[in-house]
């Protein structure tokens, strides 16, 4: 009789991250033009927001 429990999603994720040798460290990142544009716009908007908040704090608002 098989006494193993069915694996849940968390267990499957952990199995994908850990193998016999330890933690898997291979990471593949694919950047498309769309992804690069979104990341650039996000960082630019973050920069503008930080500058605006900094100016408001300096003026004592």
N, CA, C, O and CB atoms as a CASP TS submission, in Angstrom:
PFRMAT TS
TARGET T0000
AUTHOR 0000-0000-0000
METHOD Language model
MODEL 1
PARENT N/A
ATOM      1  N   UNK     1       0.849  -1.178   0.000  1.00  0.00           N
ATOM      2  CA  UNK     1       0.000   0.000   0.000  1.00  0.00           C
ATOM      3  C   UNK     1       0.894   1.241   0.000  1.00  0.00           C
ATOM      4  O   UNK     1       1.882   1.299   0.733  1.00  0.00           O
ATOM      5  CB  UNK     1      -0.966  -0.002   1.228  1.00  0.00           C
ATOM      6  N   UNK     2       0.554   2.207  -0.803  1.00  0.00           N
ATOM      7  CA  UNK     2       1.329   3.422  -0.929  1.00  0.00           C
ATOM      8  C   UNK     2       0.843   4.445   0.104  1.00  0.00           C
ATOM      9  O   UNK     2      -0.312   4.868   0.058  1.00  0.00           O
ATOM     10  CB  UNK     2       1.227   3.989  -2.365  1.00  0.00           C
ATOM     11  N   UNK     3       1.718   4.844   1.034  1.00  0.00           N
ATOM     12  CA  UNK     3       1.347   5.774   2.098  1.00  0.00           C
ATOM     13  C   UNK     3       1.760   7.204   1.807  1.00  0.00           C
ATOM     14  O   UNK     3       1.696   8.045   2.704  1.00  0.00           O
ATOM     15  CB  UNK     3       1.957   5.336   3.394  1.00  0.00           C
ATOM     16  N   UNK     4       2.179   7.513   0.592  1.00  0.00           N
ATOM     17  CA  UNK     4       2.600   8.880   0.295  1.00  0.00           C
ATOM     18  C   UNK     4       1.382   9.757   0.049  1.00  0.00           C
ATOM     19  O   UNK     4       0.394   9.336  -0.552  1.00  0.00           O
ATOM     20  CB  UNK     4       3.542   8.911  -0.926  1.00  0.00           C
ATOM     21  N   UNK     5       1.486  10.980   0.530  1.00  0.00           N
ATOM     22  CA  UNK     5       0.413  11.948   0.326  1.00  0.00           C
ATOM     23  C   UNK     5       0.581  12.602  -1.036  1.00  0.00           C
ATOM     24  O   UNK     5       1.704  12.725  -1.525  1.00  0.00           O
ATOM     25  CB  UNK     5       0.403  13.016   1.450  1.00  0.00           C
ATOM     26  N   UNK     6      -0.511  13.020  -1.653  1.00  0.00           N
ATOM     27  CA  UNK     6      -0.366  13.757  -2.901  1.00  0.00           C
ATOM     28  C   UNK     6       0.336  15.092  -2.625  1.00  0.00           C
ATOM     29  O   UNK     6       0.063  15.755  -1.625  1.00  0.00           O
ATOM     30  CB  UNK     6      -1.750  13.987  -3.570  1.00  0.00           C
ATOM     31  N   UNK     7       1.231  15.467  -3.519  1.00  0.00           N
ATOM     32  CA  UNK     7       1.988  16.692  -3.321  1.00  0.00           C
ATOM     33  C   UNK     7       1.126  17.912  -3.606  1.00  0.00           C
ATOM     34  O   UNK     7       0.380  17.950  -4.585  1.00  0.00           O
ATOM     35  CB  UNK     7       3.229  16.702  -4.208  1.00  0.00           C
ATOM     36  N   UNK     8       1.239  18.900  -2.742  1.00  0.00           N
ATOM     37  CA  UNK     8       0.536  20.154  -2.957  1.00  0.00           C
ATOM     38  C   UNK     8       1.372  21.084  -3.810  1.00  0.00           C
ATOM     39  O   UNK     8       2.492  20.751  -4.197  1.00  0.00           O
ATOM     40  CB  UNK     8       0.192  20.819  -1.626  1.00  0.00           C
ATOM     41  N   UNK     9       0.828  22.238  -4.098  1.00  0.00           N
ATOM     42  CA  UNK     9       1.525  23.197  -4.946  1.00  0.00           C
ATOM     43  C   UNK     9       2.802  23.705  -4.281  1.00  0.00           C
ATOM     44  O   UNK     9       3.817  23.886  -4.953  1.00  0.00           O
ATOM     45  CB  UNK     9       0.607  24.368  -5.279  1.00  0.00           C
ATOM     46  N   UNK    10       2.762  23.936  -2.971  1.00  0.00           N
ATOM     47  CA  UNK    10       3.951  24.409  -2.270  1.00  0.00           C
ATOM     48  C   UNK    10       5.067  23.373  -2.340  1.00  0.00           C
ATOM     49  O   UNK    10       6.226  23.720  -2.569  1.00  0.00           O
ATOM     50  CB  UNK    10       3.618  24.735  -0.808  1.00  0.00           C
ATOM     51  N   UNK    11       4.730  22.131  -2.147  1.00  0.00           N
ATOM     52  CA  UNK    11       5.731  21.064  -2.213  1.00  0.00           C
ATOM     53  C   UNK    11       6.325  20.967  -3.616  1.00  0.00           C
ATOM     54  O   UNK    11       7.524  20.738  -3.769  1.00  0.00           O
ATOM     55  CB  UNK    11       5.109  19.715  -1.804  1.00  0.00           C
ATOM     56  N   UNK    12       5.500  21.138  -4.626  1.00  0.00           N
ATOM     57  CA  UNK    12       5.998  21.094  -6.002  1.00  0.00           C
ATOM     58  C   UNK    12       6.945  22.258  -6.276  1.00  0.00           C
ATOM     59  O   UNK    12       7.969  22.089  -6.938  1.00  0.00           O
ATOM     60  CB  UNK    12       4.828  21.121  -6.998  1.00  0.00           C
ATOM     61  N   UNK    13       6.598  23.449  -5.759  1.00  0.00           N
ATOM     62  CA  UNK    13       7.483  24.598  -5.930  1.00  0.00           C
ATOM     63  C   UNK    13       8.824  24.367  -5.248  1.00  0.00           C
ATOM     64  O   UNK    13       9.873  24.687  -5.807  1.00  0.00           O
ATOM     65  CB  UNK    13       6.827  25.860  -5.379  1.00  0.00           C
ATOM     66  N   UNK    14       8.791  23.812  -4.038  1.00  0.00           N
ATOM     67  CA  UNK    14      10.033  23.526  -3.332  1.00  0.00           C
ATOM     68  C   UNK    14      10.857  22.470  -4.061  1.00  0.00           C
ATOM     69  O   UNK    14      12.081  22.575  -4.128  1.00  0.00           O
ATOM     70  CB  UNK    14       9.737  23.069  -1.910  1.00  0.00           C
ATOM     71  N   UNK    15      10.199  21.466  -4.602  1.00  0.00           N
ATOM     72  CA  UNK    15      10.901  20.436  -5.361  1.00  0.00           C
ATOM     73  C   UNK    15      11.572  21.028  -6.600  1.00  0.00           C
ATOM     74  O   UNK    15      12.645  20.580  -7.005  1.00  0.00           O
ATOM     75  CB  UNK    15       9.932  19.323  -5.767  1.00  0.00           C
ATOM     76  N   UNK    16      10.935  22.035  -7.199  1.00  0.00           N
ATOM     77  CA  UNK    16      11.526  22.687  -8.368  1.00  0.00           C
ATOM     78  C   UNK    16      12.723  23.558  -7.995  1.00  0.00           C
ATOM     79  O   UNK    16      13.589  23.800  -8.837  1.00  0.00           O
ATOM     80  CB  UNK    16      10.479  23.530  -9.078  1.00  0.00           C
ATOM     81  N   UNK    17      12.789  24.033  -6.751  1.00  0.00           N
ATOM     82  CA  UNK    17      13.887  24.889  -6.315  1.00  0.00           C
ATOM     83  C   UNK    17      15.051  24.119  -5.710  1.00  0.00           C
ATOM     84  O   UNK    17      16.183  24.601  -5.713  1.00  0.00           O
ATOM     85  CB  UNK    17      13.384  25.884  -5.320  1.00  0.00           C
ATOM     86  N   UNK    18      14.782  22.933  -5.194  1.00  0.00           N
ATOM     87  CA  UNK    18      15.801  22.171  -4.486  1.00  0.00           C
ATOM     88  C   UNK    18      15.960  20.811  -5.151  1.00  0.00           C
ATOM     89  O   UNK    18      14.977  20.107  -5.385  1.00  0.00           O
ATOM     90  CB  UNK    18      15.438  22.014  -2.986  1.00  0.00           C
ATOM     91  N   UNK    19      17.200  20.445  -5.454  1.00  0.00           N
ATOM     92  CA  UNK    19      17.452  19.111  -5.990  1.00  0.00           C
ATOM     93  C   UNK    19      18.464  18.393  -5.097  1.00  0.00           C
ATOM     94  O   UNK    19      18.727  18.839  -3.980  1.00  0.00           O
ATOM     95  CB  UNK    19      17.968  19.188  -7.461  1.00  0.00           C
ATOM     96  N   UNK    20      19.031  17.291  -5.574  1.00  0.00           N
ATOM     97  CA  UNK    20      19.940  16.491  -4.759  1.00  0.00           C
ATOM     98  C   UNK    20      21.181  17.274  -4.338  1.00  0.00           C
ATOM     99  O   UNK    20      21.734  17.023  -3.267  1.00  0.00           O
ATOM    100  CB  UNK    20      20.354  15.248  -5.517  1.00  0.00           C
ATOM    101  N   UNK    21      21.622  18.219  -5.165  1.00  0.00           N
ATOM    102  CA  UNK    21      22.843  18.978  -4.905  1.00  0.00           C
ATOM    103  C   UNK    21      22.593  20.218  -4.061  1.00  0.00           C
ATOM    104  O   UNK    21      23.553  20.871  -3.652  1.00  0.00           O
ATOM    105  CB  UNK    21      23.486  19.377  -6.206  1.00  0.00           C
ATOM    106  N   UNK    22      21.383  20.556  -3.794  1.00  0.00           N
ATOM    107  CA  UNK    22      21.059  21.751  -3.009  1.00  0.00           C
ATOM    108  C   UNK    22      20.139  22.670  -3.796  1.00  0.00           C
ATOM    109  O   UNK    22      19.363  22.227  -4.642  1.00  0.00           O
ATOM    110  CB  UNK    22      22.341  22.503  -2.606  1.00  0.00           C
ATOM    111  N   UNK    23      20.243  23.962  -3.496  1.00  0.00           N
ATOM    112  CA  UNK    23      19.402  24.947  -4.169  1.00  0.00           C
ATOM    113  C   UNK    23      19.806  25.105  -5.628  1.00  0.00           C
ATOM    114  O   UNK    23      20.992  25.146  -5.958  1.00  0.00           O
ATOM    115  CB  UNK    23      19.480  26.294  -3.453  1.00  0.00           C
ATOM    116  N   UNK    24      18.831  25.190  -6.469  1.00  0.00           N
ATOM    117  CA  UNK    24      19.097  25.459  -7.880  1.00  0.00           C
ATOM    118  C   UNK    24      19.270  26.967  -8.033  1.00  0.00           C
ATOM    119  O   UNK    24      18.440  27.739  -7.553  1.00  0.00           O
ATOM    120  CB  UNK    24      17.938  24.915  -8.805  1.00  0.00           C
ATOM    121  N   UNK    25      20.331  27.385  -8.693  1.00  0.00           N
ATOM    122  CA  UNK    25      20.611  28.815  -8.813  1.00  0.00           C
ATOM    123  C   UNK    25      20.511  29.318 -10.244  1.00  0.00           C
ATOM    124  O   UNK    25      20.814  30.482 -10.502  1.00  0.00           O
ATOM    125  CB  UNK    25      21.981  29.114  -8.273  1.00  0.00           C
ATOM    126  N   UNK    26      20.100  28.486 -11.168  1.00  0.00           N
ATOM    127  CA  UNK    26      19.972  28.921 -12.546  1.00  0.00           C
ATOM    128  C   UNK    26      18.707  29.757 -12.716  1.00  0.00           C
ATOM    129  O   UNK    26      17.612  29.329 -12.353  1.00  0.00           O
ATOM    130  CB  UNK    26      19.955  27.712 -13.495  1.00  0.00           C
ATOM    131  N   UNK    27      18.873  30.934 -13.265  1.00  0.00           N
ATOM    132  CA  UNK    27      17.734  31.817 -13.505  1.00  0.00           C
ATOM    133  C   UNK    27      17.805  32.285 -14.951  1.00  0.00           C
ATOM    134  O   UNK    27      18.852  32.735 -15.415  1.00  0.00           O
ATOM    135  CB  UNK    27      17.728  33.035 -12.513  1.00  0.00           C
ATOM    136  N   UNK    28      16.711  32.180 -15.644  1.00  0.00           N
ATOM    137  CA  UNK    28      16.641  32.650 -17.022  1.00  0.00           C
ATOM    138  C   UNK    28      15.661  33.800 -17.081  1.00  0.00           C
ATOM    139  O   UNK    28      14.503  33.670 -16.686  1.00  0.00           O
ATOM    140  CB  UNK    28      16.224  31.511 -17.995  1.00  0.00           C
ATOM    141  N   UNK    29      16.142  34.939 -17.584  1.00  0.00           N
ATOM    142  CA  UNK    29      15.291  36.114 -17.723  1.00  0.00           C
ATOM    143  C   UNK    29      15.233  36.463 -19.206  1.00  0.00           C
ATOM    144  O   UNK    29      16.263  36.655 -19.853  1.00  0.00           O
ATOM    145  CB  UNK    29      15.827  37.324 -16.868  1.00  0.00           C
ATOM    146  N   UNK    30      14.035  36.540 -19.725  1.00  0.00           N
ATOM    147  CA  UNK    30      13.850  36.903 -21.122  1.00  0.00           C
ATOM    148  C   UNK    30      13.266  38.302 -21.181  1.00  0.00           C
ATOM    149  O   UNK    30      12.169  38.548 -20.679  1.00  0.00           O
ATOM    150  CB  UNK    30      12.934  35.882 -21.857  1.00  0.00           C
ATOM    151  N   UNK    31      14.003  39.218 -21.796  1.00  0.00           N
ATOM    152  CA  UNK    31      13.524  40.586 -21.925  1.00  0.00           C
ATOM    153  C   UNK    31      13.065  40.820 -23.360  1.00  0.00           C
ATOM    154  O   UNK    31      13.845  40.704 -24.306  1.00  0.00           O
ATOM    155  CB  UNK    31      14.627  41.602 -21.523  1.00  0.00           C
ATOM    156  N   UNK    32      11.817  41.143 -23.499  1.00  0.00           N
ATOM    157  CA  UNK    32      11.295  41.531 -24.802  1.00  0.00           C
ATOM    158  C   UNK    32      11.264  43.059 -24.838  1.00  0.00           C
ATOM    159  O   UNK    32      11.481  43.713 -23.817  1.00  0.00           O
ATOM    160  CB  UNK    32       9.862  40.912 -25.064  1.00  0.00           C
ATOM    161  N   UNK    33      11.001  43.611 -25.988  1.00  0.00           N
ATOM    162  CA  UNK    33      10.907  45.070 -26.098  1.00  0.00           C
ATOM    163  C   UNK    33       9.811  45.608 -25.186  1.00  0.00           C
ATOM    164  O   UNK    33       9.970  46.656 -24.560  1.00  0.00           O
ATOM    165  CB  UNK    33      10.637  45.488 -27.557  1.00  0.00           C
ATOM    166  N   UNK    34       8.714  44.894 -25.119  1.00  0.00           N
ATOM    167  CA  UNK    34       7.597  45.320 -24.279  1.00  0.00           C
ATOM    168  C   UNK    34       7.976  45.306 -22.798  1.00  0.00           C
ATOM    169  O   UNK    34       7.656  46.241 -22.064  1.00  0.00           O
ATOM    170  CB  UNK    34       6.384  44.419 -24.517  1.00  0.00           C
ATOM    171  N   UNK    35       8.653  44.253 -22.363  1.00  0.00           N
ATOM    172  CA  UNK    35       9.069  44.153 -20.969  1.00  0.00           C
ATOM    173  C   UNK    35      10.067  45.246 -20.622  1.00  0.00           C
ATOM    174  O   UNK    35       9.976  45.860 -19.559  1.00  0.00           O
ATOM    175  CB  UNK    35       9.675  42.778 -20.689  1.00  0.00           C
ATOM    176  N   UNK    36      11.013  45.490 -21.510  1.00  0.00           N
ATOM    177  CA  UNK    36      12.013  46.522 -21.277  1.00  0.00           C
ATOM    178  C   UNK    36      11.369  47.905 -21.210  1.00  0.00           C
ATOM    179  O   UNK    36      11.748  48.728 -20.377  1.00  0.00           O
ATOM    180  CB  UNK    36      13.075  46.486 -22.373  1.00  0.00           C
ATOM    181  N   UNK    37      10.408  48.158 -22.076  1.00  0.00           N
ATOM    182  CA  UNK    37       9.702  49.443 -22.074  1.00  0.00           C
ATOM    183  C   UNK    37       8.923  49.624 -20.776  1.00  0.00           C
ATOM    184  O   UNK    37       8.956  50.702 -20.181  1.00  0.00           O
ATOM    185  CB  UNK    37       8.750  49.543 -23.283  1.00  0.00           C
ATOM    186  N   UNK    38       8.225  48.587 -20.331  1.00  0.00           N
ATOM    187  CA  UNK    38       7.462  48.680 -19.077  1.00  0.00           C
ATOM    188  C   UNK    38       8.380  48.925 -17.884  1.00  0.00           C
ATOM    189  O   UNK    38       8.073  49.744 -17.017  1.00  0.00           O
ATOM    190  CB  UNK    38       6.647  47.398 -18.850  1.00  0.00           C
ATOM    191  N   UNK    39       9.503  48.219 -17.841  1.00  0.00           N
ATOM    192  CA  UNK    39      10.449  48.397 -16.735  1.00  0.00           C
ATOM    193  C   UNK    39      11.015  49.811 -16.747  1.00  0.00           C
ATOM    194  O   UNK    39      11.132  50.439 -15.695  1.00  0.00           O
ATOM    195  CB  UNK    39      11.593  47.363 -16.822  1.00  0.00           C
ATOM    196  N   UNK    40      11.363  50.312 -17.914  1.00  0.00           N
ATOM    197  CA  UNK    40      11.898  51.671 -18.030  1.00  0.00           C
ATOM    198  C   UNK    40      10.877  52.709 -17.572  1.00  0.00           C
ATOM    199  O   UNK    40      11.214  53.633 -16.832  1.00  0.00           O
ATOM    200  CB  UNK    40      12.321  51.955 -19.476  1.00  0.00           C
ATOM    201  N   UNK    41       9.637  52.553 -18.011  1.00  0.00           N
ATOM    202  CA  UNK    41       8.590  53.495 -17.603  1.00  0.00           C
ATOM    203  C   UNK    41       8.331  53.429 -16.102  1.00  0.00           C
ATOM    204  O   UNK    41       8.096  54.454 -15.462  1.00  0.00           O
ATOM    205  CB  UNK    41       7.296  53.211 -18.366  1.00  0.00           C
ATOM    206  N   UNK    42       8.374  52.222 -15.542  1.00  0.00           N
ATOM    207  CA  UNK    42       8.179  52.055 -14.110  1.00  0.00           C
ATOM    208  C   UNK    42       9.271  52.784 -13.332  1.00  0.00           C
ATOM    209  O   UNK    42       8.974  53.507 -12.381  1.00  0.00           O
ATOM    210  CB  UNK    42       8.162  50.566 -13.741  1.00  0.00           C
ATOM    211  N   UNK    43      10.534  52.600 -13.727  1.00  0.00           N
ATOM    212  CA  UNK    43      11.633  53.246 -13.014  1.00  0.00           C
ATOM    213  C   UNK    43      11.613  54.756 -13.201  1.00  0.00           C
ATOM    214  O   UNK    43      11.949  55.492 -12.274  1.00  0.00           O
ATOM    215  CB  UNK    43      12.968  52.685 -13.482  1.00  0.00           C
ATOM    216  N   UNK    44      11.225  55.234 -14.379  1.00  0.00           N
ATOM    217  CA  UNK    44      11.126  56.667 -14.613  1.00  0.00           C
ATOM    218  C   UNK    44      10.019  57.275 -13.752  1.00  0.00           C
ATOM    219  O   UNK    44      10.210  58.335 -13.156  1.00  0.00           O
ATOM    220  CB  UNK    44      10.867  56.953 -16.101  1.00  0.00           C
ATOM    221  N   UNK    45       8.865  56.612 -13.685  1.00  0.00           N
ATOM    222  CA  UNK    45       7.756  57.101 -12.861  1.00  0.00           C
ATOM    223  C   UNK    45       8.140  57.085 -11.379  1.00  0.00           C
ATOM    224  O   UNK    45       7.756  57.984 -10.631  1.00  0.00           O
ATOM    225  CB  UNK    45       6.489  56.246 -13.095  1.00  0.00           C
ATOM    226  N   UNK    46       8.890  56.077 -10.957  1.00  0.00           N
ATOM    227  CA  UNK    46       9.353  56.013  -9.578  1.00  0.00           C
ATOM    228  C   UNK    46      10.289  57.176  -9.272  1.00  0.00           C
ATOM    229  O   UNK    46      10.187  57.795  -8.213  1.00  0.00           O
ATOM    230  CB  UNK    46      10.056  54.676  -9.308  1.00  0.00           C
ATOM    231  N   UNK    47      11.195  57.474 -10.192  1.00  0.00           N
ATOM    232  CA  UNK    47      12.128  58.593 -10.029  1.00  0.00           C
ATOM    233  C   UNK    47      11.369  59.912  -9.881  1.00  0.00           C
ATOM    234  O   UNK    47      11.663  60.708  -8.989  1.00  0.00           O
ATOM    235  CB  UNK    47      13.097  58.668 -11.229  1.00  0.00           C
ATOM    236  N   UNK    48      10.398  60.135 -10.756  1.00  0.00           N
ATOM    237  CA  UNK    48       9.614  61.378 -10.701  1.00  0.00           C
ATOM    238  C   UNK    48       8.852  61.470  -9.376  1.00  0.00           C
ATOM    239  O   UNK    48       8.796  62.539  -8.769  1.00  0.00           O
ATOM    240  CB  UNK    48       8.623  61.452 -11.896  1.00  0.00           C
ATOM    241  N   UNK    49       8.273  60.368  -8.930  1.00  0.00           N
ATOM    242  CA  UNK    49       7.531  60.361  -7.671  1.00  0.00           C
ATOM    243  C   UNK    49       8.436  60.690  -6.497  1.00  0.00           C
ATOM    244  O   UNK    49       8.065  61.485  -5.633  1.00  0.00           O
ATOM    245  CB  UNK    49       6.867  59.007  -7.451  1.00  0.00           C
ATOM    246  N   UNK    50       9.607  60.095  -6.454  1.00  0.00           N
ATOM    247  CA  UNK    50      10.552  60.354  -5.362  1.00  0.00           C
ATOM    248  C   UNK    50      10.980  61.815  -5.372  1.00  0.00           C
ATOM    249  O   UNK    50      11.076  62.438  -4.314  1.00  0.00           O
ATOM    250  CB  UNK    50      11.789  59.435  -5.477  1.00  0.00           C
ATOM    251  N   UNK    51      11.236  62.366  -6.546  1.00  0.00           N
ATOM    252  CA  UNK    51      11.631  63.777  -6.652  1.00  0.00           C
ATOM    253  C   UNK    51      10.509  64.701  -6.158  1.00  0.00           C
ATOM    254  O   UNK    51      10.770  65.669  -5.443  1.00  0.00           O
ATOM    255  CB  UNK    51      11.999  64.123  -8.116  1.00  0.00           C
ATOM    256  N   UNK    52       9.269  64.402  -6.537  1.00  0.00           N
ATOM    257  CA  UNK    52       8.141  65.235  -6.119  1.00  0.00           C
ATOM    258  C   UNK    52       7.932  65.167  -4.613  1.00  0.00           C
ATOM    259  O   UNK    52       7.730  66.197  -3.972  1.00  0.00           O
ATOM    260  CB  UNK    52       6.865  64.807  -6.842  1.00  0.00           C
ATOM    261  N   UNK    53       7.978  63.992  -4.051  1.00  0.00           N
ATOM    262  CA  UNK    53       7.797  63.835  -2.605  1.00  0.00           C
ATOM    263  C   UNK    53       8.938  64.521  -1.869  1.00  0.00           C
ATOM    264  O   UNK    53       8.714  65.160  -0.840  1.00  0.00           O
ATOM    265  CB  UNK    53       7.722  62.336  -2.213  1.00  0.00           C
ATOM    266  N   UNK    54      10.150  64.398  -2.380  1.00  0.00           N
ATOM    267  CA  UNK    54      11.311  65.050  -1.760  1.00  0.00           C
ATOM    268  C   UNK    54      11.141  66.559  -1.761  1.00  0.00           C
ATOM    269  O   UNK    54      11.427  67.216  -0.760  1.00  0.00           O
ATOM    270  CB  UNK    54      12.607  64.666  -2.493  1.00  0.00           C
ATOM    271  N   UNK    55      10.678  67.116  -2.879  1.00  0.00           N
ATOM    272  CA  UNK    55      10.471  68.566  -2.961  1.00  0.00           C
ATOM    273  C   UNK    55       9.385  69.011  -1.996  1.00  0.00           C
ATOM    274  O   UNK    55       9.525  70.056  -1.360  1.00  0.00           O
ATOM    275  CB  UNK    55      10.104  68.981  -4.394  1.00  0.00           C
ATOM    276  N   UNK    56       8.310  68.248  -1.869  1.00  0.00           N
ATOM    277  CA  UNK    56       7.242  68.603  -0.948  1.00  0.00           C
ATOM    278  C   UNK    56       7.712  68.550   0.508  1.00  0.00           C
ATOM    279  O   UNK    56       7.330  69.393   1.320  1.00  0.00           O
ATOM    280  CB  UNK    56       6.052  67.675  -1.147  1.00  0.00           C
ATOM    281  N   UNK    57       8.530  67.571   0.827  1.00  0.00           N
ATOM    282  CA  UNK    57       9.033  67.442   2.199  1.00  0.00           C
ATOM    283  C   UNK    57       9.986  68.601   2.502  1.00  0.00           C
ATOM    284  O   UNK    57       9.966  69.136   3.611  1.00  0.00           O
ATOM    285  CB  UNK    57       9.753  66.069   2.402  1.00  0.00           C
ATOM    286  N   UNK    58      10.810  68.992   1.547  1.00  0.00           N
ATOM    287  CA  UNK    58      11.747  70.084   1.766  1.00  0.00           C
ATOM    288  C   UNK    58      11.009  71.410   1.957  1.00  0.00           C
ATOM    289  O   UNK    58      11.462  72.260   2.724  1.00  0.00           O
ATOM    290  CB  UNK    58      12.727  70.186   0.594  1.00  0.00           C
ATOM    291  N   UNK    59       9.891  71.595   1.276  1.00  0.00           N
ATOM    292  CA  UNK    59       9.117  72.824   1.422  1.00  0.00           C
ATOM    293  C   UNK    59       8.284  72.827   2.696  1.00  0.00           C
ATOM    294  O   UNK    59       7.722  73.856   3.073  1.00  0.00           O
ATOM    295  CB  UNK    59       8.216  73.016   0.221  1.00  0.00           C
ATOM    296  N   UNK    60       8.205  71.690   3.351  1.00  0.00           N
ATOM    297  CA  UNK    60       7.480  71.629   4.606  1.00  0.00           C
ATOM    298  C   UNK    60       5.988  71.518   4.450  1.00  0.00           C
ATOM    299  O   UNK    60       5.235  72.006   5.292  1.00  0.00           O
ATOM    300  CB  UNK    60       7.789  72.811   5.410  1.00  0.00           C
ATOM    301  N   UNK    61       5.555  70.892   3.399  1.00  0.00           N
ATOM    302  CA  UNK    61       4.127  70.758   3.183  1.00  0.00           C
ATOM    303  C   UNK    61       3.554  69.711   4.041  1.00  0.00           C
ATOM    304  O   UNK    61       2.350  69.461   3.989  1.00  0.00           O
ATOM    305  CB  UNK    61       3.825  70.462   1.771  1.00  0.00           C
TER
END
